[in-house]
């Protein structure tokens, strides 16, 4: 009888993860850790819902979330020259900062709880499906660009891992989240092919300077590829740089990234520090014009499945973001524009050199070399299906 409170809580957490959710970034130093509350709760999708059609106050750091900071003393640590770790999930319940379940899995929806766990023995019918641990995603290679092939559990908005658009971490050298302006927040790391698994690691530039005494403000950003082209995600953290050199250079203000999928046609990518991408919000705050992502004259051209789809601006090569640490963000950096190479892969920075053909790309023992050529879709109806 002593286990009843535990099993009730665990059941609540497990069932909470079953609700269809998108993906947010979780860490103990996050804003809105418990939604619009200062009381600890075991589950919630507070930062996992997409942001669309919002004004500045609603969009920036998720509006009211700015008023619900992490506990004092909690920071997302950014080791200079190392890696910062976030959990990408559809619900707090599927992460290590929940209050009950400790049988965490690789996936952001909590699927794959150990069949030998205490809870699974008490509730075998509930746990049966979870024990599958998404084997269908382990070495998934999508064979066509049907919307029905977009992964929905977890709701990753990608056909497979190679198609995942990438997500970013940005930093502002201010301690008060309410004073952070767009140009203060500079993307310093891109994790290619994320979100996919729950754990995501972001490479930190070795020259990152220390934060003010009260810490810095960081943000995670994600703009999916065409599986959900009008979705956008942003949430905030209190963070601090560790192992910083005393003579580390200052981070320069953010510039607006621009579409540069084919530099010979689109113009060169923006070199140097870039800020977060904003699209599909109210026109007054978008820095990617709505016309650029809804025009049939401005479709993607980068091979495999993306040819002919409306543009999907994301944290990848198509917007000038290289995978890993962004080492050109400092005032001492003299950024040279990237070599003008037509990306022939999916442009999502999938752990490959610029220009390496996606058709020969291999990820986790997968090969796409034998896959059929992508079909070109250019109809107006096709674009209307993504809303």
ZAGUZA-868201 format. One record per residue: residue in one letter; z, y negated, x negated of N, C-alpha, C in turn. Coordinates in steps of 0.2 Angstrom, whole numbers, padded with zeros to 4 digits, always signed. Layout:
N
AZYXZYXZYX ...
***
This chain:
387
X+0000+0006-0004+0000+0000+0000+0000-0006-0004 X+0002-0006-0010+0002-0011-0015-0005-0014-0016 X-0010-0010-0015-0017-0012-0018-0020-0016-0012 X-0017-0016-0006-0021-0019+0000-0023-0026-0002 X-0019-0031-0004-0021-0038-0006-0027-0038-0011 X-0027-0033-0016-0032-0033-0021-0039-0031-0018 X-0038-0026-0014-0045-0023-0011-0048-0028-0006 X-0043-0031-0002-0046-0036+0003-0049-0042-0001 X-0046-0044-0006-0049-0050-0010-0056-0047-0013 X-0056-0041-0016-0062-0039-0019-0067-0038-0014 X-0066-0035-0008-0071-0034-0003-0074-0041-0001 X-0070-0046-0001-0072-0052+0001-0077-0055-0004 X-0075-0054-0011-0080-0056-0016-0086-0053-0016 X-0086-0046-0016-0092-0042-0016-0097-0044-0010 X-0094-0044-0004-0098-0046+0002-0101-0053+0001 X-0097-0058-0002-0099-0065-0003-0106-0065-0007 X-0106-0060-0012-0112-0060-0016-0118-0057-0013 X-0117-0054-0007-0123-0051-0003-0127-0057+0000 X-0124-0062+0002-0128-0067+0005-0134-0070+0001 X-0140-0071+0004-0145-0073+0000-0144-0080-0003 X-0144-0080-0010-0143-0086-0014-0148-0087-0019 X-0148-0093-0022-0152-0095-0027-0148-0094-0034 X-0150-0098-0039-0146-0097-0045-0143-0104-0047 X-0137-0104-0050-0134-0109-0053-0131-0107-0059 X-0128-0112-0063-0125-0110-0070-0117-0111-0069 X-0114-0106-0071-0107-0106-0071-0103-0105-0077 X-0097-0109-0078-0093-0109-0083-0086-0112-0081 X-0081-0110-0084-0074-0113-0082-0074-0120-0083 X-0078-0123-0087-0078-0131-0087-0083-0134-0083 X-0085-0131-0078-0090-0134-0073-0087-0139-0068 X-0091-0143-0066-0090-0147-0060-0091-0143-0054 X-0087-0145-0048-0088-0141-0042-0087-0133-0043 X-0082-0132-0047-0080-0125-0049-0078-0121-0042 X-0075-0125-0038-0072-0123-0031-0075-0127-0026 X-0081-0129-0027-0084-0133-0021-0081-0140-0021 X-0080-0143-0015-0077-0149-0014-0070-0148-0013 X-0067-0145-0017-0059-0143-0017-0056-0143-0024 X-0050-0144-0024-0046-0143-0030-0042-0137-0030 X-0043-0133-0025-0039-0127-0024-0044-0121-0027 X-0041-0116-0031-0045-0111-0033-0047-0106-0028 X-0054-0105-0028-0056-0100-0023-0060-0094-0027 X-0061-0088-0024-0064-0083-0028-0071-0083-0027 X-0074-0086-0023-0082-0085-0022-0084-0092-0019 X-0091-0093-0020-0094-0098-0017-0101-0100-0021 X-0106-0102-0017-0112-0104-0020-0113-0111-0021 X-0108-0114-0023-0108-0122-0023-0113-0125-0027 X-0115-0122-0032-0121-0125-0037-0127-0121-0037 X-0128-0116-0032-0133-0112-0033-0139-0113-0027 X-0138-0118-0023-0143-0120-0018-0148-0125-0021 X-0154-0124-0020-0159-0129-0022-0158-0136-0020 X-0161-0140-0024-0160-0148-0022-0167-0150-0021 X-0168-0152-0015-0175-0154-0013-0174-0160-0008 X-0179-0165-0009-0179-0171-0004-0173-0176-0005 X-0169-0176-0010-0163-0180-0010-0164-0187-0013 X-0159-0191-0012-0159-0198-0016-0155-0197-0022 X-0155-0202-0026-0151-0202-0032-0144-0200-0032 X-0140-0203-0027-0133-0201-0027-0132-0194-0025 X-0136-0191-0021-0136-0184-0019-0138-0179-0024 X-0143-0181-0028-0146-0177-0033-0142-0177-0039 X-0140-0182-0042-0138-0183-0049-0131-0179-0049 X-0131-0174-0053-0125-0170-0054-0122-0167-0047 X-0127-0166-0042-0125-0164-0036-0120-0168-0032 X-0121-0174-0032-0118-0179-0028-0110-0179-0028 X-0107-0176-0023-0100-0176-0023-0096-0172-0028 X-0100-0167-0031-0098-0163-0036-0095-0167-0042 X-0097-0173-0043-0095-0177-0048-0087-0179-0047 X-0085-0178-0041-0078-0180-0040-0073-0174-0040 X-0076-0168-0042-0072-0162-0043-0073-0159-0050 X-0069-0162-0055-0070-0160-0062-0067-0153-0063 X-0068-0151-0069-0065-0145-0071-0058-0146-0073 X-0053-0141-0074-0046-0142-0076-0046-0146-0083 X-0041-0150-0084-0040-0153-0090-0040-0148-0096 X-0043-0150-0101-0043-0146-0107-0049-0141-0107 X-0052-0140-0101-0058-0135-0101-0064-0138-0103 X-0068-0135-0108-0074-0138-0111-0079-0132-0112 X-0085-0134-0111-0091-0129-0113-0092-0131-0120 X-0091-0126-0125-0091-0127-0132-0098-0126-0134 X-0101-0131-0138-0107-0131-0141-0107-0131-0149 X-0107-0125-0152-0106-0125-0159-0112-0127-0162 X-0112-0132-0166-0118-0135-0170-0121-0129-0174 X-0127-0128-0173-0131-0122-0177-0129-0115-0174 X-0126-0115-0168-0124-0109-0165-0127-0109-0158 X-0124-0105-0153-0126-0104-0146-0121-0106-0141 X-0122-0109-0136-0118-0110-0130-0120-0105-0125 X-0115-0102-0121-0116-0097-0116-0114-0099-0109 X-0119-0098-0105-0118-0099-0098-0119-0093-0094 X-0116-0093-0088-0118-0087-0083-0122-0090-0078 X-0128-0087-0077-0133-0089-0072-0132-0084-0066 X-0130-0086-0060-0128-0082-0054-0129-0085-0048 X-0130-0081-0043-0130-0084-0036-0124-0086-0033 X-0118-0084-0036-0112-0085-0033-0106-0085-0038 X-0101-0089-0037-0096-0088-0042-0093-0081-0042 X-0093-0078-0037-0090-0071-0037-0093-0066-0041 X-0100-0067-0044-0103-0063-0048-0102-0065-0055 X-0098-0069-0057-0096-0072-0064-0089-0070-0066 X-0088-0072-0072-0082-0071-0075-0076-0076-0073 X-0078-0081-0069-0073-0086-0067-0071-0084-0060 X-0073-0079-0057-0070-0077-0051-0063-0075-0051 X-0060-0074-0046-0052-0072-0046-0050-0065-0045 X-0055-0061-0045-0053-0054-0043-0057-0049-0047 X-0064-0048-0045-0068-0042-0048-0069-0044-0056 X-0067-0038-0060-0068-0039-0067-0074-0034-0069 X-0077-0031-0065-0083-0026-0066-0089-0030-0066 X-0090-0034-0071-0096-0039-0071-0102-0035-0073 X-0108-0037-0071-0114-0033-0072-0119-0038-0076 X-0125-0035-0077-0130-0039-0081-0133-0044-0076 X-0132-0044-0070-0136-0047-0065-0132-0053-0061 X-0136-0058-0059-0133-0064-0056-0131-0063-0049 X-0132-0057-0046-0130-0056-0039-0124-0051-0039 X-0121-0049-0044-0116-0044-0044-0118-0037-0043 X-0124-0035-0043-0126-0028-0042-0125-0024-0048 X-0123-0018-0047-0122-0014-0053-0115-0013-0055 X-0110-0014-0050-0103-0013-0051-0102-0005-0053 X-0098-0004-0058-0097+0003-0060-0095+0007-0055 X-0098+0013-0054-0096+0018-0049-0090+0021-0050 X-0087+0020-0056-0080+0023-0058-0075+0018-0056 X-0076+0012-0054-0071+0007-0053-0067+0009-0047 X-0061+0006-0047-0056+0007-0042-0059+0005-0035 X-0062+0000-0035-0065-0003-0028-0070+0002-0026 X-0075+0005-0030-0080+0009-0028-0077+0016-0025 X-0072+0018-0028-0069+0024-0025-0066+0023-0018 X-0063+0017-0017-0061+0016-0010-0066+0014-0005 X-0072+0011-0007-0077+0009-0003-0084+0012-0005 X-0085+0018-0005-0091+0021-0008-0097+0019-0005 X-0097+0018+0002-0103+0016+0005-0105+0009+0003 X-0100+0005+0002-0102-0002+0000-0105-0002-0007 X-0102+0002-0011-0104+0001-0018-0110+0005-0020 X-0112+0010-0015-0118+0014-0017-0124+0010-0019 X-0126+0005-0015-0132+0001-0017-0131-0003-0023 X-0125-0005-0024-0123-0009-0030-0124-0005-0037 X-0123+0001-0036-0123+0005-0042-0130+0006-0045 X-0135+0004-0042-0142+0004-0044-0143+0000-0050 X-0139-0005-0051-0140-0010-0056-0147-0012-0058 X-0151-0013-0052-0157-0016-0053-0162-0013-0058 X-0162-0006-0058-0167-0003-0063-0174-0005-0062 X-0176-0008-0056-0183-0010-0055-0184-0017-0059 X-0179-0020-0062-0180-0026-0065-0180-0025-0073 X-0177-0019-0075-0176-0018-0082-0183-0019-0086 X-0188-0016-0084-0194-0017-0088-0200-0019-0083 X-0198-0023-0079-0203-0025-0073-0209-0029-0076 X-0215-0027-0074-0221-0030-0076-0225-0031-0069 X-0225-0037-0067-0229-0038-0060-0237-0037-0061 X-0240-0034-0057-0247-0032-0057-0251-0038-0054 X-0249-0042-0050-0253-0047-0046-0248-0053-0044 X-0251-0058-0042-0247-0064-0040-0246-0065-0033 X-0245-0059-0029-0243-0060-0022-0236-0062-0022 X-0235-0067-0017-0228-0070-0016-0223-0064-0014 X-0226-0059-0012-0221-0053-0010-0218-0050-0017 X-0221-0052-0022-0219-0049-0029-0214-0053-0032 X-0213-0059-0030-0208-0064-0032-0201-0060-0031 X-0197-0060-0037-0190-0056-0036-0186-0060-0032 X-0183-0057-0027-0178-0060-0022-0171-0058-0023 X-0170-0053-0026-0163-0050-0027-0162-0048-0034 X-0159-0052-0038-0157-0059-0037-0163-0064-0036 X-0161-0070-0033-0167-0074-0031-0169-0078-0037 X-0173-0075-0041-0174-0078-0048-0181-0082-0048 X-0184-0082-0042-0191-0086-0042-0195-0085-0048 X-0196-0078-0049-0201-0076-0054-0204-0070-0053 X-0210-0068-0055-0213-0061-0054-0209-0056-0059 X-0208-0058-0065-0205-0054-0070-0202-0058-0075 X-0198-0055-0080-0195-0059-0085-0200-0064-0089 X-0205-0061-0091-0210-0065-0094-0213-0071-0090 X-0212-0071-0084-0214-0076-0079-0209-0081-0078 X-0202-0080-0080-0197-0084-0078-0198-0091-0082 X-0197-0096-0079-0199-0103-0082-0195-0106-0087 X-0189-0104-0088-0185-0107-0093-0180-0112-0090 X-0174-0112-0093-0169-0117-0091-0166-0121-0097 X-0163-0127-0095-0161-0131-0101-0154-0133-0100 X-0151-0135-0106-0145-0139-0107-0146-0146-0109 X-0143-0151-0106-0144-0158-0108-0137-0161-0110 X-0136-0166-0114-0130-0169-0115-0130-0176-0115 X-0125-0179-0113-0124-0186-0113-0117-0188-0117 X-0118-0192-0122-0112-0194-0126-0108-0199-0122 X-0105-0197-0117-0101-0201-0113-0096-0196-0110 X-0090-0199-0108-0084-0194-0106-0083-0195-0098 X-0086-0200-0095-0085-0201-0088-0092-0200-0085 X-0092-0194-0081-0098-0192-0078-0101-0198-0073 X-0097-0202-0070-0100-0207-0066-0103-0212-0069 X-0103-0213-0076-0106-0218-0080-0113-0215-0083 X-0114-0209-0082-0120-0206-0085-0126-0208-0082 X-0131-0211-0085-0137-0213-0083-0143-0208-0085 X-0149-0209-0082-0154-0204-0084-0155-0203-0091 X-0156-0209-0094-0158-0210-0101-0153-0207-0106 X-0146-0207-0103-0141-0204-0108-0141-0197-0109 X-0144-0193-0104-0144-0186-0103-0150-0183-0107 X-0149-0180-0113-0155-0178-0117-0155-0170-0117 X-0161-0167-0116-0161-0160-0117-0161-0158-0124 X-0156-0154-0126-0155-0152-0133-0156-0144-0134 X-0157-0140-0128-0159-0133-0129-0162-0131-0123 X-0167-0126-0124-0171-0123-0119-0170-0115-0120 X-0168-0112-0115-0167-0104-0115-0173-0102-0112 X-0178-0099-0115-0185-0097-0112-0183-0090-0108 X-0188-0089-0103-0187-0084-0099-0181-0083-0095 X-0178-0089-0093-0172-0089-0089-0173-0093-0083 X-0169-0092-0078-0164-0087-0077-0168-0080-0076 X-0164-0075-0078-0166-0068-0077-0159-0064-0077 X-0157-0062-0083-0150-0059-0083-0144-0064-0082 X-0138-0062-0081-0133-0066-0079-0131-0070-0085 X-0131-0067-0091-0129-0071-0097-0135-0074-0100 X-0134-0081-0101-0140-0085-0105-0137-0088-0111 X-0140-0088-0116-0138-0091-0122-0143-0097-0124 X-0140-0103-0126-0143-0109-0127-0142-0111-0135 X-0147-0111-0139-0147-0113-0146-0145-0120-0146 X-0140-0122-0150-0138-0129-0151-0141-0131-0158 X-0144-0137-0158-0146-0140-0165-0141-0140-0170 X-0142-0139-0176-0137-0139-0181-0135-0146-0183 X-0139-0151-0181-0137-0158-0182-0133-0162-0177 X-0131-0158-0172-0128-0161-0166-0121-0165-0168 X-0121-0171-0166-0115-0175-0168-0109-0173-0164 X-0103-0175-0166-0097-0174-0162-0097-0178-0156 X-0093-0176-0151-0092-0180-0144-0087-0185-0145 X-0086-0190-0140-0080-0194-0140-0074-0190-0139 X-0068-0193-0140-0062-0190-0139-0061-0186-0132 X-0064-0189-0127-0064-0186-0120-0069-0181-0119 X-0073-0179-0124-0078-0175-0123-0085-0178-0121 X-0090-0174-0120-0096-0176-0117-0097-0173-0110 X-0103-0175-0107-0105-0173-0101-0111-0169-0102 X-0112-0163-0100-0118-0159-0100-0120-0157-0094 X-0127-0155-0093-0130-0153-0087-0135-0147-0089 X-0135-0142-0084-0140-0137-0084-0145-0139-0079 X-0151-0138-0081-0157-0139-0077-0162-0133-0076 X-0165-0132-0071-0170-0127-0070-0175-0129-0065 X-0181-0128-0066-0187-0130-0062-0191-0124-0062 X-0191-0119-0057-0194-0113-0057-0202-0114-0057 X-0205-0108-0059-0213-0108-0058-0215-0108-0051 X-0221-0106-0050-0224-0107-0043-0221-0102-0038 X-0217-0097-0039-0213-0094-0034-0209-0098-0030 X-0207-0104-0032-0203-0109-0029-0204-0116-0032 X-0210-0118-0031-0212-0124-0035-0209-0130-0033 X-0206-0131-0027-0203-0137-0025-0195-0136-0025 X-0193-0131-0028-0185-0131-0029-0183-0134-0036 X-0177-0137-0036-0175-0140-0042-0167-0139-0042 X-0164-0138-0048-0157-0136-0049-0154-0140-0055 X-0148-0143-0054-0145-0146-0059-0137-0146-0057 X-0133-0144-0062-0126-0145-0061-0123-0146-0068 X-0116-0149-0067-0113-0152-0073-0107-0149-0076 X-0106-0151-0082-0100-0148-0086-0097-0153-0090 X-0091-0152-0092-0087-0156-0097-0088-0152-0104 X-0091-0155-0109-0093-0151-0115-0090-0154-0121 X-0091-0151-0127-0089-0154-0133-0093-0150-0138 X-0095-0154-0144-0099-0151-0149-0093-0149-0154 X-0094-0143-0157-0089-0140-0162-0093-0139-0169 X-0090-0139-0174-0093-0138-0181-0098-0144-0182 X-0097-0150-0180-0101-0155-0181-0100-0158-0188 X-0105-0160-0191-0104-0164-0198-0102-0171-0197 X-0098-0174-0201-0096-0180-0201-0102-0185-0201 X-0107-0183-0205-0113-0188-0206-0119-0186-0201 X-0117-0182-0196-0123-0180-0191-0126-0186-0188 X-0133-0186-0187-0136-0192-0184-0135-0192-0177 X-0136-0198-0174-0135-0200-0167-0141-0197-0163 X-0140-0195-0157-0145-0193-0152-0148-0199-0149 X-0155-0199-0149-0158-0205-0146-0159-0204-0139 X-0160-0210-0135-0161-0210-0128-0167-0205-0126 X-0166-0203-0120-0171-0198-0117-0177-0202-0115 X-0183-0198-0116-0189-0201-0114-0192-0196-0108 X-0196-0198-0104-0199-0194-0098-0204-0189-0101 X-0203-0183-0100-0208-0178-0102-0214-0178-0097 X-0220-0176-0100-0226-0176-0096-0229-0170-0096 X-0234-0168-0091-0238-0162-0091-0242-0162-0097 X-0242-0157-0101-0247-0157-0107-0249-0149-0108 X-0250-0146-0103-0252-0139-0103-0258-0138-0108 X-0263-0142-0107-0269-0142-0111-0270-0149-0114 X-0267-0150-0120-0267-0157-0123-0274-0160-0123 X-0279-0156-0125-0286-0159-0125-0288-0162-0119 X-0285-0160-0113-0287-0163-0107-0281-0167-0104 X-0275-0165-0105-0269-0169-0102-0266-0174-0106 X-0268-0174-0112-0265-0179-0117-0259-0175-0121 X-0257-0178-0126-0252-0175-0131-0245-0174-0127 X-0242-0169-0129-0235-0169-0126-0231-0174-0129 X-0225-0176-0125-0221-0181-0127-0216-0178-0133 X-0217-0181-0139-0212-0179-0144-0206-0183-0144 X-0201-0179-0147-0194-0182-0148-0190-0181-0142 X-0184-0184-0141-0180-0183-0135-0182-0184-0128 X-0181-0179-0124-0184-0179-0117-0178-0178-0112 X-0178-0181-0107-0173-0180-0102-0175-0175-0097 X-0171-0174-0092-0171-0169-0087-0177-0171-0082 X-0180-0165-0080-0186-0166-0075-0183-0167-0068 X-0187-0172-0064-0185-0173-0057-0191-0173-0053 X-0192-0169-0049-0198-0169-0044-0195-0166-0037 X-0199-0167-0032-0198-0165-0026-0192-0168-0022 X-0190-0173-0025-0184-0177-0022-0188-0183-0019 X-0184-0188-0017-0187-0194-0014-0191-0198-0019 X-0197-0200-0018-0201-0203-0022-0198-0208-0027 X-0193-0212-0025-0190-0217-0029-0187-0214-0035 X-0185-0208-0035-0181-0205-0041-0185-0200-0045 X-0191-0198-0042-0195-0193-0046-0198-0195-0052 X-0197-0192-0058-0201-0194-0064-0207-0189-0065 X-0208-0184-0060-0215-0181-0060-0218-0183-0053 X-0223-0187-0053-0226-0189-0046-0227-0183-0042 X-0226-0184-0035-0227-0179-0031-0235-0177-0031 X-0239-0182-0032-0246-0181-0032-0248-0176-0037 X-0244-0176-0043-0246-0171-0048-0245-0164-0047 X-0241-0163-0042-0239-0156-0040-0242-0154-0034 X-0246-0158-0030-0249-0156-0024-0256-0157-0024 X-0259-0159-0030-0266-0160-0030-0270-0154-0032 X-0275-0153-0028-0280-0147-0030-0284-0148-0036 X-0284-0155-0038-0287-0156-0044-0283-0156-0050 X-0277-0154-0049-0272-0153-0055-0268-0147-0054 X-0272-0141-0055-0269-0135-0054-0267-0132-0061 X-0263-0127-0062-0262-0124-0068-0268-0120-0071 X-0268-0119-0077-0274-0116-0080-0272-0111-0086 X-0266-0109-0086-0263-0106-0092-0263-0098-0092 X-0267-0095-0088-0268-0088-0089-0263-0083-0085 X-0265-0077-0085-0261-0072-0082-0261-0073-0074 X-0256-0075-0071-0256-0076-0064-0256-0084-0062 X-0255-0088-0067-0254-0095-0065-0260-0099-0063 X-0266-0096-0065-0272-0100-0064-0273-0102-0057 X-0275-0108-0056-0276-0110-0049-0270-0112-0045 X-0264-0110-0047-0258-0112-0043-0257-0120-0044 X-0254-0123-0039-0252-0130-0040-0247-0130-0046 X-0247-0136-0050-0243-0137-0056-0235-0135-0054 X-0232-0132-0059-0225-0131-0058-0222-0134-0064 X-0219-0140-0064-0216-0143-0071-0210-0140-0072 X-0209-0137-0078-0203-0134-0080-0201-0135-0087 X-0195-0132-0089-0193-0133-0096-0196-0128-0100 X-0203-0129-0102-0207-0125-0106-0212-0129-0109 X-0217-0125-0112-0222-0128-0116-0227-0133-0112 X-0227-0131-0105-0232-0135-0101-0229-0142-0100 X-0223-0143-0102-0220-0150-0101-0218-0153-0108 X-0220-0149-0113-0218-0151-0120-0211-0149-0123 X-0208-0144-0119-0202-0141-0122-0203-0135-0125 X-0201-0135-0132-0202-0129-0135-0195-0124-0134 X-0196-0118-0135-0190-0113-0134-0185-0115-0139 X-0178-0114-0137-0173-0115-0142-0170-0122-0143 X-0167-0123-0149-0164-0129-0150-0170-0135-0151 X-0169-0140-0148-0173-0146-0148-0171-0150-0154 X-0174-0149-0160-0172-0152-0166-0175-0159-0167 X-0179-0162-0162-0182-0168-0163-0179-0174-0159 X-0173-0173-0157-0169-0178-0153-0165-0183-0156 X-0165-0183-0163-0161-0188-0166-0164-0194-0169 X-0160-0199-0170-0163-0206-0172-0166-0205-0178 X-0164-0201-0183-0167-0200-0189-0173-0196-0189 X-0175-0192-0184-0180-0188-0183-0187-0192-0183 X-0192-0190-0186-0198-0193-0186-0203-0188-0182 X-0203-0187-0176-0206-0182-0172-0214-0182-0173 X-0217-0177-0175-0224-0177-0175-0226-0173-0169 X-0231-0175-0165-0234-0172-0159-0235-0165-0161 X-0234-0160-0156-0235-0153-0158-0242-0152-0159 X-0244-0147-0163-0251-0145-0164-0254-0144-0157 X-0260-0147-0157-0264-0146-0151-0267-0139-0150 X-0264-0135-0146-0266-0128-0145-0266-0127-0138 X-0271-0124-0135-0272-0123-0128-0267-0116-0127 X-0262-0117-0123-0258-0111-0122-0262-0106-0118 X-0262-0100-0120-0266-0095-0116-0262-0090-0113 X-0255-0091-0113-0250-0087-0110-0248-0090-0104 X-0242-0089-0101-0240-0092-0095-0236-0099-0097 X-0236-0101-0103-0234-0107-0105-0226-0108-0104 X-0223-0103-0103-0215-0103-0101-0211-0102-0108 X-0214-0102-0113-0210-0102-0120-0207-0095-0120 X-0211-0090-0119-0208-0083-0118-0207-0080-0125 X-0203-0083-0130-0201-0080-0136-0208-0078-0140 X-0212-0083-0141-0219-0081-0144-0221-0087-0147 X-0225-0087-0153-0228-0093-0156-0233-0097-0151 X-0233-0103-0151-0238-0107-0147-0245-0104-0148 X-0248-0103-0143-0255-0101-0144-0256-0093-0144 X-0251-0089-0145-0252-0082-0144-0253-0080-0137 X-0259-0076-0137-0261-0074-0130-0256-0070-0126 X-0255-0072-0120-0250-0069-0116-0252-0061-0115 X-0259-0060-0115-0261-0054-0113-0259-0049-0119 X-0257-0051-0125-0254-0047-0130-0247-0047-0131 X-0244-0051-0126-0237-0052-0127-0233-0046-0124 X-0228-0044-0128-0223-0038-0127-0216-0040-0126 X-0213-0039-0121-0206-0040-0120-0202-0034-0118 X-0197-0032-0122-0193-0026-0120-0198-0020-0119 X-0202-0019-0124-0206-0013-0124-0212-0013-0119 X-0213-0019-0116-0218-0019-0111-0225-0022-0114 X-0230-0020-0112-0237-0022-0114-0241-0024-0108 X-0244-0030-0108-0248-0033-0103-0255-0032-0105 X-0257-0029-0110-0264-0029-0113-0268-0025-0108 X-0266-0020-0104-0270-0017-0100-0270-0019-0093 X-0267-0025-0092-0267-0027-0085-0273-0031-0083 X-0275-0031-0076-0281-0034-0074-0281-0041-0075 X-0287-0044-0075-0287-0052-0076-0284-0055-0070 X-0281-0061-0070-0278-0064-0064-0283-0066-0060 X-0282-0066-0053-0286-0069-0048-0285-0077-0048 X-0290-0080-0047-0290-0087-0046-0289-0089-0038 X-0284-0093-0037-0283-0095-0030-0283-0102-0030 X-0287-0105-0026-0287-0112-0025-0287-0115-0018 X-0286-0111-0013-0286-0113-0006-0280-0118-0005 X-0281-0122+0000-0276-0127+0002-0270-0122+0006 X-0272-0117+0009-0267-0113+0012-0262-0110+0007 X-0265-0108+0002-0261-0105-0003-0255-0109-0005 X-0257-0116-0007-0251-0120-0009-0246-0121-0003 X-0248-0121+0003-0243-0122+0008-0238-0117+0009 X-0239-0111+0006-0235-0105+0006-0228-0106+0002 X-0228-0111-0002-0222-0111-0007-0216-0115-0004 X-0217-0118+0001-0211-0123+0003-0205-0119+0005 
***
